[in-house]
Amino acid sequence: MYLLISILSFVGQDSVNYDATDISCIDLVGLRATEFVINSDHELKEFVYKARRSFPFKYLPPGTVCEDFPAIEFNEKTLIGYTVMVGGCNEPTWDMTFLQRDGEYYMHVEVGENGSCRALFTKSYWIIADKIEHADLIHFEKNHHK
């Protein structure tokens, strides 16, 4: 039943071309925000600075160079991130889609919780999409189910 409702909520929406990217060397735990829309080099540098100030002690495996972000042509592209947290006993199932409907964009994450323990699981999704000038056109949604 739940899956049917989720599928019906996306009828009439078009998937959007994007490239998944990884900036896992930045720890987002200390940031209060979970939704990120970055449209310029300046905004990216500001984001990195804030993330490092909020939690500067993230362990990085030997050889990790955190300055190696993907090259992004911000004249043509937008970097979008969404961090989702859920409790449980084991790693939950995660599924992310990025869709467009009526000129607005939706980053949607389906999260399947595994158990009722107090452990907290976090996952961040980062994508590079064609330029979206106005951040308020991007909506972030999470459906959480057991």
C-alpha positions in Angstrom: 0.0 0.0 0.0 2.8 2.4 1.0 4.7 1.8 -2.2 1.6 2.4 -4.3 1.0 5.8 -2.6 4.7 6.7 -3.2 4.5 5.8 -6.9 1.2 7.7 -7.4 2.7 10.8 -5.9 5.3 10.9 -8.7 2.9 10.4 -11.6 3.3 13.3 -14.1 6.8 14.1 -13.0 9.9 13.8 -15.3 13.2 12.5 -14.1 16.1 15.0 -14.5 19.6 14.2 -15.8 22.2 14.6 -13.1 25.5 13.1 -12.0 25.9 11.7 -8.5 29.0 13.0 -6.8 30.8 12.4 -3.5 32.0 15.0 -1.0 32.0 12.6 1.9 35.3 14.1 3.2 33.2 17.0 4.5 31.4 16.1 7.7 27.9 17.5 7.9 27.2 16.4 11.5 27.8 19.8 13.0 25.7 21.7 10.5 22.1 22.4 11.4 21.1 22.4 7.7 20.3 19.2 5.8 19.4 20.8 2.4 22.1 22.4 0.3 21.9 24.3 -3.1 25.2 25.6 -4.3 25.3 27.8 -7.4 28.8 29.3 -7.3 32.4 28.7 -6.4 32.0 31.3 -3.6 29.0 29.4 -2.2 30.9 26.2 -2.3 33.9 27.7 -0.4 31.6 29.2 2.2 29.9 25.8 2.6 33.2 24.0 3.1 34.4 26.7 5.6 31.2 26.4 7.7 31.3 22.6 7.6 34.9 22.5 8.8 34.3 25.0 11.5 31.3 23.1 12.8 33.1 19.8 13.1 36.8 20.1 12.3 37.9 16.7 13.6 36.5 14.3 11.1 38.8 11.3 10.6 40.1 11.1 7.0 41.7 7.9 5.8 45.3 8.2 4.8 45.6 9.7 1.3 42.3 11.5 1.4 42.6 14.9 0.0 39.5 16.8 0.8 40.1 19.7 -1.5 39.6 17.3 -4.5 36.0 18.3 -5.2 34.5 17.5 -8.5 35.1 20.3 -11.1 31.8 22.1 -11.4 31.1 24.7 -14.0 28.7 26.8 -12.0 27.7 28.8 -15.1 26.0 25.6 -16.3 25.5 23.4 -13.2 24.1 23.4 -9.7 25.4 21.3 -6.8 22.6 19.9 -4.7 22.9 18.0 -1.4 20.5 16.4 1.0 21.3 14.7 4.3 18.8 12.3 5.7 18.8 10.8 9.2 16.8 7.9 10.6 16.9 5.6 13.6 17.0 1.8 13.6 18.9 -1.3 14.6 20.6 -1.9 11.2 21.5 0.2 8.2 18.2 1.3 6.5 17.4 1.0 2.9 17.8 4.2 0.9 16.5 5.3 -2.5 16.9 8.8 -4.0 15.2 10.2 -7.1 15.5 13.7 -8.5 12.4 14.8 -10.5 10.9 17.9 -12.2 7.3 18.9 -12.3 5.8 22.2 -13.5 9.2 23.9 -13.5 10.0 22.8 -9.9 12.5 20.2 -8.8 12.1 17.5 -6.1 14.9 15.5 -4.4 13.0 12.7 -2.9 14.4 10.0 -0.6 12.7 6.8 0.4 14.0 5.5 3.7 13.2 2.0 5.0 13.9 1.8 8.8 15.3 -1.5 10.1 14.2 -2.0 13.6 13.4 0.3 16.5 16.8 0.7 18.2 18.3 4.0 19.1 21.1 4.0 16.6 21.2 6.9 14.2 22.0 6.4 10.5 22.9 9.3 8.2 23.2 9.4 4.4 24.1 12.3 2.3 23.2 12.6 -1.4 25.1 15.0 -3.6 24.2 15.6 -7.3 25.3 17.9 -10.0 22.4 19.0 -12.1 21.8 21.4 -15.0 21.7 25.0 -13.7 18.8 25.8 -11.5 19.1 29.6 -10.8 16.6 29.8 -7.9 17.1 27.6 -4.9 13.5 28.0 -3.9 12.5 25.9 -7.0 14.1 22.9 -5.3 12.1 20.9 -2.8 13.5 18.2 -0.5 11.2 15.3 0.6 11.7 12.2 2.7 9.3 9.3 3.0 10.1 7.2 6.0 8.6 3.8 6.6 9.3 0.7 8.7 
